[in-house]
Amino acid sequence: MIGRSAAAKAWCLKPEPLFEAVESLLGHRVGDASKPGDTDLETAIVLMSAAGKLFRQETARRYAQLERIIFICGRYEGVDERVTEHLATEEISVGDFVLSGGELPAMMIVDAVTRLLPGALGNEASSQNESFSAAVQSDSKALHPVGSARHQSTLTSHVLLDFPHYTRPAEYRGWSVPEILIGGNHAEVAKWRRAAALEKTLRNRPDLSGKE
């Protein structure tokens, strides 16, 4: 199952068991160097790797449209590169850090994708008005007039974080819920939420707005 890397003193997963395991799930061979197999556009074979492309909400939305996702979770120094090049359809990372294996990142992706499937959430709107959602993204563009400097910054960000949420009581230890949220003016509440989402994005994730 594991073998030493040919170029370094490190262990990585060998190709044979991984190819055979995925082929067993697919129900057919993926081919070889002389005769590559056909690509199933409805199935993603995802290799979890710190060296992969960054997983984003748009990735989750794309995966939610597929029939099936097969995860390959590396261990040790990862997997034989032939798995990356000829078996996996995508190499994905969940962030700029290294874990012992790909199992936890795979679970994160399963959760991110599952909650986008019809019927997974009690309220379908829940996934449409949150950080990185298409709704929040379009709101960011509506916050400032087209052509304004602030509008240009939102265009470069493409996404916003979610706006702050509050519960009862209206006051706790001297900290109060913003008055505008309990005033009943829905238009003003929507405007406040958009502005608050932009402020939080600039504060916590300036990389999304080009202000870093």
Salt bridges, closest charged atoms under 4 A:
ASP32 OD2 - ARG29 NH2 3.65
ASP80 OD2 - ARG82 NH2 2.61
GLU85 OE1 - HIS86 NE2 3.50
GLU90 OE2 - ARG62 NH1 2.89
GLU103 OE1 - ARG75 NH2 3.33
GLU130 OE2 - ARG115 NH1 2.65
ASP162 OD2 - HIS165 NE2 2.77
GLU199 OE2 - ARG203 NE 3.07
ASP207 OD2 - ARG205 NH2 2.79
